[in-house]
């Protein structure tokens, strides 16, 4: 069982190096890496470290990624295309540069091998009360990013949102909408289907242009409107603490170590920040190395 790890990264070079090295402990794995176009220093440092490693592939067509923007989807799709074109892995997991492996490589391979026909993608049908306005506004309302001017972008989008509410205007969406965590885990057949579907149906990708936080609908809406819907399990295989604080999600610290490594069917955790607590990453590296 060969696993492809698709990583979206934008900061913390040393932490990203630790993540990549830990993933290389997974036998026959390959890493596909998109570094935010705004993060050239990060790209230079990571490429200097790993550009000669044939198991680490850098995405050449990099995007300026803003939180919840369409470019988040474009960067994710660029990773998916690169992995599909490689045709060397059996299963694929989307990660951020602030995720980390919390189980042994052998445990991860064993679990994926036993569940290779399943897609682990957190999902729920929209509208759903856990999202504002049921989540349907994420596609039906316009949103724009002005590069380098986040304050102006926020003001502009607030004004556009009010216009949508007052006018009742909504963009038309031609498919049933589903939402959930954007951190997916899928097999090659599902990956092939999605890449091919977007090639044959560019209108699907166009539906996500000028939207906000629709990256949490992109994969769900495609898979759950396809023949793969019965293979989708609503789980993302990640430990994420949205309740404890002080950050939301909570930055994982050394005191969380014992809890996260024993959590059932959680193979990654997020999020980590070495500027707040780097010792937990060092403990995980030791733990993974001892159990690899």
C-alpha positions in Angstrom: 0.0 0.0 0.0 1.6 3.3 -1.2 0.3 6.5 0.3 0.6 10.0 -1.3 0.6 12.9 1.2 -0.7 16.1 -0.3 0.5 19.1 1.7 -0.7 22.7 1.7 2.0 24.8 3.5 2.6 28.5 4.1 4.9 29.0 7.1 7.3 27.5 9.7 10.1 25.9 7.6 11.6 23.8 10.5 8.2 22.4 11.5 7.5 21.6 7.8 10.8 19.8 7.5 9.9 17.7 10.6 6.6 16.8 9.0 8.1 15.8 5.7 10.8 13.7 7.4 8.2 11.9 9.5 6.1 11.1 6.4 9.1 9.7 4.6 9.2 7.0 7.3 6.0 5.7 5.8 7.2 3.0 3.4 7.0 3.8 -0.3 5.2 7.1 0.5 5.5 10.2 -1.7 4.9 13.8 -0.7 3.3 16.4 -3.0 3.9 19.9 -1.7 2.2 23.2 -2.5 3.9 26.2 -0.9 1.9 29.4 -0.8 3.2 31.8 -3.5 3.4 34.5 -0.8 5.9 32.4 1.1 9.0 32.4 -1.2 11.5 32.2 1.6 9.7 29.0 2.8 9.7 27.6 -0.7 13.5 28.3 -1.1 14.4 26.7 2.2 12.3 23.6 1.7 13.3 23.1 -1.9 17.0 23.4 -0.9 16.4 20.6 1.6 14.3 18.2 -0.4 14.5 19.0 -4.1 16.9 16.1 -4.8 14.6 13.6 -3.0 12.6 11.8 -5.6 9.9 11.1 -3.0 9.1 14.8 -2.6 7.4 16.6 -5.4 7.0 20.3 -5.5 3.9 21.9 -7.2 5.3 24.3 -9.8 2.2 26.3 -10.4 1.9 27.9 -7.0 -1.1 30.1 -5.8 -1.4 33.0 -3.4 -3.7 31.4 -0.9 -5.9 33.4 1.4 -8.0 31.9 4.1 -11.2 30.4 2.7 -10.5 31.7 -0.8 -10.9 30.1 -4.2 -7.1 29.8 -4.5 -7.3 27.3 -1.6 -9.3 25.1 -3.9 -7.0 25.7 -6.8 -4.0 24.8 -4.7 -5.7 21.6 -3.5 -6.7 20.7 -7.0 -3.1 21.3 -8.3 -2.0 18.7 -5.7 -4.6 16.3 -6.8 -3.7 16.6 -10.4 0.0 16.1 -9.7 -0.7 13.0 -7.7 -3.0 11.6 -10.4 -0.5 12.2 -13.1 2.2 10.4 -11.1 0.0 7.3 -10.9 2.3 5.7 -8.3 0.2 5.7 -5.1 -2.9 3.8 -4.0 -4.3 6.2 -1.4 -4.1 10.0 -0.7 -4.3 12.2 2.3 -4.6 16.0 2.3 -2.7 17.7 5.1 -1.7 21.2 6.1 1.8 22.1 7.0 0.7 22.3 10.7 -0.5 18.7 10.9 1.6 15.9 12.3 1.5 12.1 12.3 0.5 10.7 15.7 0.5 7.0 15.1 3.3 4.7 13.9 3.8 4.5 10.1 3.0 0.7 10.3 -0.3 1.4 12.0 -1.3 4.0 9.3 -0.4 1.6 6.5 -2.3 -1.3 8.2 -5.4 0.8 8.6 -5.4 2.2 5.1 -4.8 -1.3 3.7 -7.8 -2.7 5.6 -10.0 0.2 4.4 -8.6 0.9 0.9 -12.1 0.9 -0.7 -13.3 3.7 1.7 -13.1 7.5 1.4 -12.7 9.1 4.8 -14.2 12.6 4.2 -16.1 14.4 7.0 -19.5 15.4 5.5 -23.1 16.6 6.1 -25.8 17.6 3.7 -26.5 21.3 3.4 -28.2 23.3 4.7 -27.0 22.4 8.2 -27.5 24.5 11.3 -23.8 24.2 12.4 -22.9 26.6 9.6 -24.2 30.2 9.3 -27.2 30.4 7.0 -27.0 26.7 6.7 -23.8 27.0 4.6 -25.6 27.5 1.3 -24.4 31.1 1.2 -20.8 29.9 0.7 -21.6 29.2 -3.0 -24.6 31.4 -3.6 -22.9 34.7 -2.4 -20.0 36.4 -4.1 -16.7 37.1 -2.2 -13.5 38.6 -3.5 -9.8 38.8 -2.3 -7.8 41.9 -3.1 -4.1 40.8 -3.0 -2.2 42.6 -0.2 -5.2 44.4 1.1 -7.1 42.2 3.6 -8.7 45.1 5.3 -10.2 46.4 2.1 -11.3 42.8 1.1 -13.1 42.4 4.4 -14.9 45.7 4.0 -15.8 45.0 0.4 -17.1 41.5 1.1 -19.2 42.8 4.1 -20.8 45.2 1.7 -21.4 42.5 -0.9 -23.0 40.3 1.7 -25.4 43.0 2.7 -26.4 43.5 -0.9 -27.1 39.8 -1.2 -29.3 39.8 1.9 -31.2 43.0 0.9 -31.6 42.1 -2.8 -32.2 38.3 -2.3 -29.9 37.6 -5.2 -28.2 34.2 -5.2 -25.9 32.5 -7.6 -27.4 29.4 -9.1 -25.9 26.1 -8.0 -26.8 23.1 -10.1 -25.8 20.3 -7.7 -26.7 19.1 -4.2 -24.4 20.7 -1.7 -22.5 18.9 1.1 -20.0 20.3 3.6 -17.4 19.2 6.1 -13.7 19.3 6.9 -11.5 19.9 3.8 -8.9 17.4 5.0 -9.7 14.3 2.9 -8.5 10.7 2.6 -9.3 9.0 -0.7 -8.2 6.1 -2.8 -6.9 6.3 -6.4 -10.2 5.5 -8.0 -11.9 8.5 -6.3 -9.0 10.8 -7.1 -9.1 9.7 -10.7 -12.8 10.3 -10.8 -12.5 13.8 -9.4 -9.7 15.0 -11.6 -11.4 13.6 -14.7 -14.8 15.0 -13.7 -13.4 18.5 -13.4 -11.6 18.2 -16.7 -14.9 17.1 -18.4 -17.1 19.5 -16.4 -15.2 22.8 -15.9 -18.4 24.4 -14.8 -18.1 22.6 -11.5 -14.8 24.3 -10.6 -16.2 27.6 -11.9 -19.0 27.3 -9.4 -16.4 27.9 -6.6 -14.9 31.1 -8.1 -15.2 34.2 -6.0 -16.6 32.3 -2.9 -15.6 32.2 0.7 -14.9 29.0 2.7 -16.3 26.8 -0.1 -13.1 24.7 0.1 -15.0 22.8 2.8 -17.6 21.8 0.2 -15.4 21.1 -2.9 -14.6 17.4 -2.4 -17.8 16.5 -0.5 -20.2 17.9 -3.1 -18.3 16.1 -5.9 -18.1 12.7 -4.2 -21.5 12.6 -2.7 -23.1 13.3 -6.0 -21.2 10.4 -7.6 -21.1 6.7 -7.6 -18.6 6.9 -4.8 -21.2 8.2 -2.3 -21.7 4.8 -0.7 -17.9 4.4 0.0 -17.7 7.7 1.8 -17.3 7.5 5.6 -17.9 10.7 7.5 -14.6 10.9 9.3 -11.3 12.7 8.6 -8.9 10.5 10.7 -7.6 13.6 12.5 -7.6 14.7 16.1 -8.7 18.4 16.3 -9.7 20.1 19.5 -12.4 22.8 18.9 -13.5 23.1 22.5 -10.6 23.4 25.0 -9.0 26.6 23.8 -7.3 29.0 24.3 -7.1 28.9 20.5 -9.8 27.4 18.3 -8.8 24.9 17.2 -6.5 24.4 20.1 -2.7 24.5 19.5 -1.5 21.1 20.6 1.0 21.1 23.4 3.2 18.6 25.2 0.5 18.0 27.9 -1.8 16.7 25.1 0.7 14.0 24.0 -0.6 11.0 25.8 -4.2 11.7 24.8 -3.5 12.2 21.1 -1.4 9.1 20.5 -3.9 6.8 22.1 -7.0 8.2 20.3 -8.7 5.5 18.3 -8.6 5.8 14.5 -6.9 9.2 14.6 -3.7 9.2 12.6 -2.9 12.9 12.4 -3.5 15.8 14.6 -3.8 19.5 14.1 -2.8 22.1 14.7 0.7 22.4 15.8 2.7 25.6 16.2 6.4 25.2 17.1 6.6 28.9 18.2 4.1 28.0 21.0 5.2 24.5 21.9 7.8 22.7 19.9 8.5 20.0 22.5 5.4 18.0 21.6 6.7 17.7 18.0 10.0 16.4 19.4 8.1 13.8 21.5 6.1 12.7 18.5 9.2 12.4 16.3 10.8 10.1 19.0 7.5 8.1 19.3 7.1 7.6 15.6 10.8 6.7 15.1 10.6 4.1 17.9 7.4 2.5 16.4 8.3 2.8 12.6 
